[in-house]
């Protein structure tokens, strides 16, 4: 499990300032040939449908309406790009797993996300979001296997940590860290977050800033 001690105060403050810079929606790509040029660093957010990707992106940049969040699984059907400080991109990928859409459409937009991950040379790291209330599921194992095969560096981020007791957060974090310990592309830290309460956001910003700088 990680703690705030993973980064010193200087790194935390530098990351806070980075994420306070201007940010704007850039574009949504419905097909792989609609992606923007791979000429700026990117980090991507992946996870099961309704895990809270859009809410987390909004919380990271202190905006309520940058990424459109919904209670309906599968609402993100494009690869959505947000440009931070005119030099860095946050990427919201279509969710996998259950989605309220036709099966053919679900397959189409989920394959789009996988195609992005396989072919994006400027992708610094992917963040795989896991609902802290449920922990890793078999469909998440499939996603991690895909990351490992594609050699895409990824880090587990637990979402909705405010919905369970602190002791449960500690337990699910430890279980998750143990589950990814032997996965070749997994980053060896797990962050528990809450977009609603702000838990873990300072550390996640610092993680992203560090990945961007590499």
ABEGO torsion letter per residue (X at the ends): XBBAAABBAAAAAAAAAAAABBBBBABBBABAAABBBBABBBBBBBEBBGAGAAAAAAAAAGBAAABBBBABBGABABBBBBBBGGABBBBBBBBBEBBBBBAAAAAAAAAAAAAAAAABAABABBBBBBBAAAEBBAAAAAAAAAAAAAGBBBBBBBBGAAABBAAAAAAAAAAAAAAAAABAABBABBBBBBAAAGBGAAAAAAAAAAAAAX
